[in-house]
Amino acid sequence: MNDPIAQPLFELIKDVPDFPKKGIVFKDFTPLLADPRALALAVELMANPYRGRGVDVVIGAESRGFIFGTAIAQALSAGFVPVRKAGKLPRAVRGVTYALEYGSDRLEIHSDAVTNGTRVLIVDDLLATGGTLSACGELVTGAGAVIVGITVLIELTGLKGRARVTGFGDVHSVLRV
């Protein structure tokens, strides 16, 4: 069940059937981003569980994780590290390849972005199957960093992605659908 305070956010998210492919119902949260009060509320609800928990760096997965990640980093007085698709970062990287429904993908961060003992909060817009967030967790722990938690705006509970990422720590979702 969703927190009643988050209900205005839920009402701004639009379902787009058959996007990006047939059978997928895309959760379009761009109307939420266009509403200053809703955006502020979303950032507050995603960041609040991690206030006072010593987050050094927020990482956000390309590309929608960048949107919330930078705002949450600012709210927590932390730095921000982008997690990019392969070949997008200009310096030495550490990367992880992960399975998709059909094939695989690779995510990377700069090799010096997080180090042993860095306290990291992982941020994304959506938790579905957990593939992207799990890959982010592997990147962070592979560098010796500590995951403080994972926070997302939307969790698609029917896809059971939480089970795939719980081993990386506390998982917080603002809206569960």
Backbone as a ProteinNet text record, in pm:
[ID]
protein_1_A
[PRIMARY]
MNDPIAQPLFELIKDVPDFPKKGIVFKDFTPLLADPRALALAVELMANPYRGRGVDVVIGAESRGFIFGTAIAQALSAGFVPVRKAGKLPRAVRGVTYALEYGSDRLEIHSDAVTNGTRVLIVDDLLATGGTLSACGELVTGAGAVIVGITVLIELTGLKGRARVTGFGDVHSVLRV
[TERTIARY]
83.8	0	87.9	47.8	123.1	87.7	186.5	166.6	69.9	-35.2	-131.2	-65.9	44.8	111.9	166	189.1	242.2	132.9	7.2	-103.3	-100.4	-68.6	-62.6	40.8	146.7	248.2	191.4	123.3	64.1	-30.7	-107.6	-206.2	-142.9	-16.9	51.6	122.5	134.3	203.9	104.3	141.7	53.4	99.9	5.9	35.2	29.6	134.5	140.2	149.8	38.6	40.5	126.9	186.5	264.7	381.8	445.7	566.2	671.5	792.1	849.6	822.8	757.6	720.4	588.9	526.2	395.9	401.8	300	290.7	347.5	421.3	478.8	387	362.3	290.9	394	433.3	536.2	477.7	550.6	510	576.6	500.1	552	535.9	648.9	642.9	680.9	690.3	727.1	626.7	495.2	406.3	443.6	492	537.5	657.3	749.3	867.6	831.3	723.9	682.1	611.1	573.3	502	601.9	637.4	742.5	713.6	589	556	565.9	519.8	527.3	672.3	752.8	894	962.8	936.7	996.6	951.1	823.2	771.6	836.5	849.3	911.9	1054.7	1131.7	1270.5	1274	1186.8	1181.6	1150.1	1049.8	1009.9	1114.5	1190	1296.3	1419.5	1446.2	1567	1549.8	1433	1413.3	1461.6	1438	1484.1	1636.5	1708.5	1855.2	1921.3	1841.4	1897.7	1965.8	2081.8	2154.5	2219.2	2225.1	2283.7	2421.6	2479.8	2618	2640.6	2548.4	2565.4	2673.6	2777.9	2884.4	2851.5	2796.9	2773.7	2641	2567.2	2447.6	2486.3	2451.1	2471.4	2335	2327	2203.6	2230.8	2145.7	2162.9	2106.9	2177.8	2137.5	1999.8	1916.9	1927.1	1829	1722.5	1622.7	1670.1	1768.6	1826.9	1903.3	1947.3	2016	1920.4	1795.3	1697.6	1678.7	1649.3	1627.6	1758.7	1858	1984.6	2052.6	2058	2125.2	2048.7	1916.9	1836.6	1848.1	1848.7	1862.2	2001.4	2102.8	2238.9	2244.4	2184.1	2182.2	2106.7	1992.6	1913.4	1989.8	2078.6	2154.5	2295.4	2327	2462	2567.8	2539.2	2629.3	2670.4	2770.7	2808.8	2719.7	2734.7	2658.6	2754.1	2732.9	2812.2	2716.3	2733.2	2647.7	2694.7	2599.8	2626.3	2580.5	2676.9	2648.8	2650.4	2589.5	2600.4	2742.5	2784.6	2922.9	2966.7	3091.5	3152.1	3116.9	3046.8	3002.5	3090.2	3176.6	3261.2	3401.7	3465.4	3590.5	3718.7	3712.5	3833.8	3822.4	3920.3	3920.1	3791.2	3735.4	3607.1	3616.3	3519.9	3492.1	3350	3325.5	3195.8	3144.2	3017.4	2954	2855.2	2856.5	2762.4	2649.9	2527.2	2412.9	2313.1	2234.3	2139.8	2013.4	1966	1836.3	1743.8	1617.8	1523.4	1575.3	1628.4	1686	1824.8	1927.6	2064.2	2123.4	2212.4	2279.2	2310.7	2351.1	2390.3	2505.6	2570.2	2684	2669.7	2695.1	2696.4	2836.5	2873.4	3007.8	3005.1	3106.1	3134.6	3284.1	3324.6	3468.4	3530.6	3647.5	3710.4	3743.8	3756.4	3786.3	3662.6	3544	3421.6	3379.4	3390.7	3365.2	3480.8	3519.9	3634.4	3599	3694.6	3674.6	3619.9	3504.8	3445.6	3351.5	3346.3	3252.1	3110.2	3030.4	2891.8	2799.7	2732	2660.9	2511	2431.9	2288.2	2263.9	2197.9	2166	2025	2010.9	1883.5	1845.3	1718.1	1663.7	1516.5	1458.8	1318.1	1227.8	1270.7	1180.5	1253.4	1188.7	1235.2	1136.5	1182.9	1099.3	1155.4	1240.2	1299	1420	1475.7	1592.6	1724.9	1724	1848	1942.5	1891.8	1976.4	2026.4	1938.3	1979.5	2076.6	2058.4	2151.8	2289.7	2293.2	2420.8	2487.5	2409	2464.3	2522.7	2452	2501.6	2633.4	2645.1	2770.6	2884.7	2856.9	2959.7	3012.2	2921.5	2956.2	3031	2976.8	3042.5	3174	3182.6	3307.6	3420.8	3386.4	3486.5	3517.3	3449	3470.2	3386.5	3295	3207.7	3096	3029.4	2921.6	2789.5	2692.4	2561	2476.4	2437.4	2350.2	2207.4	2169	2034.8	2009.3	1889.5	1841	1708	1689.7	1562.9	1513.1	1383.6	1320.5	1187.8	1143.2	1011.9	902.2	915	809.2	864.5	790.3	823.2	707.7	738.7	639.3	644.3	559.6	569.7	549.2	468.8	440.6	561.8	665.1	784.8	888.6	863.3	943.9	1092.9	1123.6	1262.1	1325.7	1243.2	1296	1377.3	1330.6	1402	1542.9	1559.9	1690.5	1789.9	1739.9	1830.3	1837.2	1754.3	1751.2	1885.8	1963.6	2094.9	2191	2158.1	2243.5	2206.5	2102.6	2065.8	1921.2	1892.1	1758.9	1705.5	1582.7	1519.2	1395.6	1390.2	1277.8	1212.9	1081.5	1007.8	894.9	876.2	772.3	635.4	626.2	499.6	514.8	420.2	419.7	295.1	318.3	203.8	213.9
-118.6	0	124.5	224.2	348	442.3	518.4	621	725.2	763.4	861.8	993.4	1030.6	1155.3	1148.9	1027.4	1010.1	1003.8	1003.2	990.1	1094.2	1221.5	1318.8	1281.5	1214.1	1170.5	1062	967.2	855.9	907.5	1009.5	1063.5	1132.2	1173.2	1240	1143.2	1018.4	919.8	860.4	865.9	819.6	684	593.6	464.5	479.5	432.7	436.3	291.4	236	96.1	75.4	-43.1	-86.6	6.2	58.8	140.7	96.4	74.8	94.5	-20.7	-126.4	-235.2	-295.3	-371.7	-431.8	-516	-499.5	-575.5	-504.5	-395.6	-318.2	-200.2	-174.1	-53.5	39.1	141.8	236	331.9	354.4	449.6	583.6	676.7	808	904.7	940.1	1030.6	1173.4	1205.3	1341.4	1446.9	1417.4	1518.6	1552.3	1455	1477.8	1573	1555.2	1640.5	1784.7	1804.7	1938.7	2015.3	1946.8	2008.3	2031.3	2157.3	2182.5	2123.5	2128.8	2073.3	1921.4	1859.4	1713.1	1666.7	1736.4	1700.1	1712.1	1820.9	1839.3	1729.7	1692.6	1586.5	1452.6	1422.5	1296.1	1287.5	1393.8	1395	1379.9	1451.9	1442.6	1300.2	1237.9	1103.2	998	1021.3	927.5	945.9	1069.2	1099.9	1079.7	1108.7	1111	987.2	865.5	749.1	742	822.1	814	937.4	1029.6	1146.5	1098.9	1154.5	1119.6	982.4	920.1	785.3	785.4	903.1	912.8	878.5	916	891.3	985.5	928	1007.4	1041.4	942	954.5	888.7	955.2	896.9	855.4	732.9	693.4	674.9	716.4	704.9	642.8	548.5	476.1	556.6	548.1	617.6	570.6	656.6	800.1	857.7	786.6	843.7	847.1	766.4	774.1	902.7	967	1095.7	1202.9	1196	1299.9	1309.4	1195.7	1197.1	1193	1126.8	1110.1	1240.2	1334	1460.6	1540.6	1541.7	1615.5	1552.6	1420.8	1351.8	1374	1372.9	1401.4	1539.4	1637	1771.7	1772.8	1705.2	1701.7	1637.1	1542.8	1471.2	1527.4	1637.6	1696.7	1593.2	1518.8	1413.8	1445.9	1375.2	1386.8	1299.5	1314	1232.6	1168.1	1039.4	964.1	902.1	935.6	873.4	732.7	642.6	508	510.8	488.6	504.9	372.2	372.3	257.8	253.4	137.7	115.3	217.1	264.2	352	498	540.2	679.4	763.1	700.4	773.3	789.8	906.5	937.4	884.1	840.4	793.9	646	595.4	453.3	420.1	303.8	264	126.2	100.3	-36.1	-62.8	-185.3	-214.2	-350.6	-371.2	-500	-525.5	-648.4	-690.8	-766.7	-738	-804.3	-848.9	-948.6	-1009.7	-926.4	-917.4	-858.7	-970.7	-936.5	-1038.3	-1105.9	-1025.8	-1079.2	-1019.6	-1087.9	-1040.2	-990.3	-892.1	-838.2	-690.9	-624.1	-484.2	-465.6	-351.4	-324	-184.1	-172.6	-43.6	-16.9	111.6	149.3	274.3	284	406.5	432	557.5	584.8	502	448.5	356.7	423.4	556.4	626	691.2	662.5	729.7	687.7	560.7	511	419.6	425.6	346.8	273.3	199.1	121	209	171.1	242.1	355.4	396.4	501	453	539.4	504.9	555.9	460.4	488.5	463.3	555.7	536	519.3	410.7	384.1	435.8	513.1	575.9	540.6	509.3	495.6	535.6	552.4	589.5	471.7	350.7	236.4	108.3	28.1	-107.4	-202.8	-272.1	-369.8	-508.6	-557.9	-691.1	-687.3	-568.8	-553.9	-566.1	-586.5	-605.2	-486.9	-368.6	-249	-219.9	-225.1	-195.6	-299.8	-424.4	-528.9	-503.9	-463.6	-431.1	-313.4	-213.4	-99.8	-147.9	-236.4	-291.8	-364.6	-441	-511.8	-414.4	-306.3	-205.1	-145.6	-111.9	-45.9	-140.6	-259	-352	-403.1	-412.4	-453.6	-355.5	-231	-128.2	-121.6	-203.7	-202.1	-100	-35.2	63.8	-6.1	70.6	20.2	77.5	-8.2	39.1	70.6	197.5	241.2	198.1	202	161.5	186.2	150.1	170.8	242.3	350.6	422.1	444.9	420.5	437.2	509.6	573.6	636.5	530.6	439.6	342.2	200.3	112.3	-30.4	-107	-183.6	-271.5	-404.2	-419.2	-532.1	-666.8	-671.5	-797.4	-859.9	-779.9	-832.4	-884.4	-865.1	-924	-888.8	-767.6	-722.7	-700.6	-671.4	-647.8	-767.4	-887.4	-1008.1	-1014.2	-958.7	-962.1	-862.2	-756.1	-651.1	-640.9	-713.7	-702	-733.1	-819.9	-853.3	-736.3	-629.6	-511.4	-412.8	-441.5	-352.4	-309.8	-208.9	-151.9	-103.4	-142.4	-98.3	-16.9	106.8	195.7	236.9	220.2	268.7	358.5	469.7	565.9	514.8	463.9	414	268.5	185.1	44.2	17.5	-34.9	-63	-204.6
0	0	0	-76.6	-86.4	27.6	70.8	172	115.1	188.8	137.1	94.5	158.5	121	-22.2	-73.5	-209.1	-315.3	-276.6	-371.7	-483.9	-454.4	-565	-672	-632	-728.5	-818.5	-756.7	-830.5	-938.7	-904.3	-997.9	-1118.5	-1107	-1217.8	-1312.5	-1274.1	-1357.4	-1456.8	-1582.8	-1690.2	-1742.7	-1761.4	-1823.5	-1975.6	-2041.7	-2188.1	-2236.2	-2287.4	-2330.7	-2455	-2461.6	-2577	-2609.9	-2506.4	-2524.4	-2425.1	-2465.5	-2598.7	-2695.7	-2645.8	-2736.9	-2690.2	-2777	-2749.2	-2621.4	-2538.5	-2414.6	-2292.8	-2313.9	-2203.3	-2173.7	-2045.4	-2004.5	-1940.7	-2013.2	-1969.6	-1867.1	-1759.3	-1655.9	-1686.8	-1742.3	-1780.6	-1663.6	-1602.4	-1488.3	-1526.5	-1656.7	-1695.1	-1647.7	-1637.2	-1579.2	-1433.6	-1359.2	-1221.9	-1222.2	-1316.7	-1324.5	-1357.4	-1432.5	-1473.2	-1361.9	-1256.4	-1144.1	-1030.5	-1001	-901.5	-763.7	-719.7	-587.5	-587.4	-695.1	-704	-712.3	-789.5	-800.2	-664.3	-594.8	-461.4	-365.8	-372.1	-285.3	-319.4	-446.8	-487.4	-435.3	-452	-404.4	-252.8	-183.2	-36.5	9.2	-52.1	-11	-46.6	-152.9	-189.8	-101.7	-60.4	17.7	167.5	220.8	367	442	393	470	486.3	409.6	411	471.7	523	592.4	720.2	746.3	867.5	864.3	748.9	739.3	673.8	662.6	616.4	470.9	384.2	241	187.6	129	66.9	-78.1	-148.6	-292.1	-328	-415.1	-475.2	-616.3	-655.4	-794.6	-859.9	-985.4	-1061.2	-1195.9	-1233.9	-1360	-1476.6	-1588.4	-1710.2	-1753.9	-1794.9	-1785.8	-1683.8	-1657.2	-1566.2	-1421.5	-1387	-1253.3	-1230.4	-1340.9	-1328.7	-1276.5	-1321.9	-1288.5	-1137.6	-1074.7	-930.4	-852.7	-906.9	-835.7	-799.8	-894.5	-865.4	-760.7	-770.1	-671.9	-533.2	-526.6	-397.9	-340.8	-425.9	-378.7	-314.4	-378.8	-322.3	-189.6	-183.4	-59.8	55.2	23.1	126.4	146.1	77.9	82.7	45.5	-58.4	-107.3	-250.4	-299.4	-439	-525.4	-656	-751	-850.3	-876.9	-974.1	-1075.6	-1204.7	-1306	-1340.6	-1354.3	-1405.4	-1550.5	-1642.1	-1784.5	-1858	-1974.6	-2064.4	-2118.1	-2163	-2207.1	-2312.1	-2295	-2393.6	-2383.4	-2279.7	-2267.3	-2174.4	-2097.2	-2002.4	-2060.2	-2039.9	-2108.1	-2043.7	-1919.5	-1851.6	-1819	-1744.3	-1705.5	-1630.6	-1660	-1601	-1537.7	-1450.9	-1405.5	-1453.7	-1498.4	-1555.8	-1516.7	-1545.5	-1520.8	-1635	-1684.2	-1787.1	-1718.1	-1758.2	-1695	-1800.5	-1765	-1859.1	-1872	-1994.1	-2024.2	-2070.5	-2094.5	-2140.9	-2268.2	-2359.9	-2484	-2500.7	-2451.6	-2466.9	-2336.9	-2350	-2232.1	-2254.1	-2147.6	-2153	-2056.2	-2063.4	-1976.3	-1918.4	-1788.3	-1720.1	-1668.8	-1664.7	-1622.1	-1535	-1448	-1373.4	-1386.5	-1364.1	-1362	-1250.1	-1276.7	-1180.9	-1047.9	-1046.5	-921.1	-857.9	-910.8	-864.9	-724.4	-693.9	-558.3	-521.9	-397.3	-352.7	-224.4	-173.8	-52.3	60.5	113.4	225.7	189.9	63.1	22.4	51.1	113.9	147.6	36.3	-29.3	-153.8	-139.4	-194.8	-212.2	-361.8	-399.7	-540.1	-568	-676.8	-711.5	-854.7	-873.9	-1008.9	-1004.5	-1121.2	-1126.8	-1095.9	-1134.9	-1135.2	-1096.5	-1014.8	-985.5	-1051.8	-1155.4	-1226.1	-1199.1	-1286.6	-1266.9	-1175	-1154.1	-1067.4	-1139.3	-1270	-1344.7	-1337.8	-1365.1	-1363.5	-1223	-1124.7	-986.9	-933.9	-972.3	-932	-992.8	-1119.4	-1183.9	-1113.6	-1075.2	-999.8	-867	-800.3	-674.5	-692.2	-800.6	-828.7	-854.8	-928.2	-953.9	-824	-735	-609.4	-516	-495.2	-402.7	-459.6	-591.9	-655.2	-631.4	-602.8	-573.2	-424.1	-344.7	-200.3	-126.9	-198.4	-135.3	-57.7	26.2	111.5	61	37	-7	115.5	126.5	235.8	206.3	78.7	39.9	-106.8	-147.2	-283.5	-271.1	-347.2	-344.3	-486.3	-506.6	-637.5	-619.9	-726.5	-723.6	-732.7	-829.4	-858.1	-850.6	-786	-785	-848.3	-951.2	-1013.8	-939.1	-839	-746.5	-814.5	-918.5	-986.5	-1053.8	-1080.2	-1146.8	-1048.2	-919.6	-811.3	-816.9	-862.3	-868.5	-732.9	-632.7	-497.5	-448.9	-478.1	-433.7	-492	-609.8	-676.7	-617.2	-554	-504.8	-353.2	-281.2	-135.4	-72.5	-133	-79.5	-76.9	-148.9	-149.8	-39.6	36.9	147.1	141.2	219.3	234	99	64.5	-59.7	-23.7	-75.4	-48.2	-179.8	-188.1	-305	-256.8	-326	-289	-331.7	-454.3	-508.2	-549.7	-506.9	-545.2	-628.2	-748.8	-837.4	-890.2
[MASK]
+++++++++++++++++++++++++++++++++++++++++++++++++++++++++++++++++++++++++++++++++++++++++++++++++++++++++++++++++++++++++++++++++++++++++++++++++++++++++++++++++++++++++++++++++

